[in-house]
Amino acid sequence: MLRLADLPIDIAYYIQQIQIQTAATIKESENKLKEKGKLLDEDRINILLRGAVTTAKALEEEIYIQKENRSYDYCSNEMNLLSLATILAAWSGWVFKSKSEDQNRHTESREQAAAVNKYIESFIRNSIKAGQRIGECGGTPEGRREFIDIG
């Protein structure tokens, strides 16, 4: 018998949502640029993060319900960030792999994407391990240095 907690999470859905949000961000950024005559990084970040956080909250809810079979408070800052990091890590893996193998892209663009693609997994994995080392025994990052190898 398949239990709800045994169901995998479809990360492609969340990658697609980020892609949709990115397209919407570009459009909204262009509109703001026309209105204001300039676009600040803060404007772009606020537009993009609004949709990304909504997507992260949906993943957070799915994780808690499907994997823990409990209804926790879905507004945990830490869990929102973890969900967002998970989605963006998967999105990064997809976008750089896809761009590096897209024959319709210019050679330089493919090569640039391929250069980044080589390091994504080790970069993310090593970042997680570094964070776990910092957190050992309730540790905090203040006053510490923790270097990561990106590849």
C-alpha positions in Angstrom: 0.0 0.0 0.0 1.4 3.4 -1.0 1.4 5.9 1.8 1.2 9.6 1.2 4.6 10.1 2.7 6.1 7.7 0.1 5.2 10.0 -2.8 8.1 11.8 -4.4 8.0 15.5 -4.9 7.9 16.7 -8.6 10.6 19.3 -8.7 10.0 20.0 -12.4 6.7 21.7 -11.4 8.6 24.1 -9.1 11.3 24.8 -11.7 8.6 25.6 -14.2 7.0 28.0 -11.6 10.4 29.8 -11.2 10.7 30.0 -14.9 7.2 31.6 -15.2 8.1 34.0 -12.4 11.3 34.9 -14.2 9.4 35.7 -17.4 6.9 37.8 -15.4 9.8 39.6 -13.6 11.3 40.5 -16.9 8.0 41.9 -18.2 7.2 43.8 -15.0 10.8 45.1 -14.9 10.4 46.5 -18.4 7.1 48.2 -17.4 8.8 49.8 -14.3 11.7 50.9 -16.5 9.3 52.6 -18.8 7.4 54.3 -15.9 10.4 55.4 -13.9 13.1 55.8 -16.6 15.4 53.5 -14.6 15.2 50.2 -12.8 17.0 49.7 -9.5 18.3 46.3 -8.5 15.9 46.5 -5.5 12.9 46.8 -7.9 14.1 43.7 -9.8 14.7 41.7 -6.6 11.4 42.6 -5.1 9.5 41.6 -8.2 11.3 38.3 -8.5 11.3 37.3 -4.8 7.6 37.9 -4.5 6.9 35.0 -6.8 9.8 32.9 -5.7 8.7 33.0 -2.1 5.2 32.0 -3.0 6.6 29.0 -4.9 8.8 28.1 -2.0 5.9 28.2 0.4 4.0 25.7 -1.8 7.0 23.4 -1.7 7.3 23.8 2.0 3.7 22.8 2.4 4.1 19.8 0.1 7.2 18.6 2.1 5.5 18.8 5.4 2.2 17.2 4.3 3.7 14.5 2.0 6.8 13.7 4.0 5.9 14.3 7.6 2.1 13.9 7.2 1.6 16.9 9.5 0.4 20.4 9.1 3.1 22.6 10.5 3.1 26.4 10.4 4.0 27.0 6.7 5.5 30.4 7.5 8.8 29.3 8.9 11.5 31.6 7.6 14.1 28.8 7.7 11.8 26.4 5.9 10.9 29.0 3.3 14.6 29.6 2.6 15.3 25.9 2.5 12.5 25.4 0.0 13.6 28.3 -2.1 17.2 27.0 -2.0 16.0 23.6 -3.1 14.1 25.0 -6.0 16.9 27.3 -7.1 19.5 24.6 -6.9 17.3 22.4 -9.1 16.6 25.4 -11.4 20.4 26.0 -11.7 21.1 22.4 -12.6 18.4 22.5 -15.3 19.1 26.0 -16.8 22.9 25.5 -17.2 22.6 22.0 -18.4 19.9 23.0 -20.9 21.8 26.0 -22.1 25.0 24.2 -22.5 23.4 21.6 -24.8 21.1 23.9 -26.8 22.4 23.8 -30.3 20.3 26.9 -31.1 22.4 29.1 -28.8 25.6 30.8 -29.8 28.7 28.8 -29.2 30.0 31.3 -26.6 26.8 31.2 -24.7 26.8 27.3 -24.7 30.4 27.3 -23.5 29.8 29.8 -20.7 26.8 27.6 -19.5 28.9 24.5 -19.8 31.7 26.1 -17.7 29.2 26.8 -14.9 27.4 23.5 -15.3 30.6 21.6 -14.3 30.5 23.0 -10.8 26.9 23.2 -9.8 26.6 19.9 -8.0 29.8 20.2 -6.1 29.2 23.8 -5.3 25.8 23.1 -3.8 26.9 19.9 -2.0 30.0 21.5 -0.5 27.9 24.5 0.6 25.5 22.3 2.5 28.4 20.4 4.1 30.0 23.7 5.2 26.7 24.9 6.7 26.4 21.6 8.6 29.9 22.0 9.9 29.1 25.5 11.1 25.9 24.3 12.8 27.6 21.4 14.7 26.8 21.6 18.4 24.5 24.6 17.9 27.3 26.6 16.3 26.7 29.9 14.5 28.5 31.6 11.6 29.6 34.7 13.6 33.3 35.0 13.8 33.9 31.9 11.7 35.4 31.2 8.4 34.4 28.2 6.4 35.7 27.8 2.9 34.1 25.6 0.2 35.6 24.0 -2.9 33.5 24.7 -5.9 34.8 21.8 -8.0 
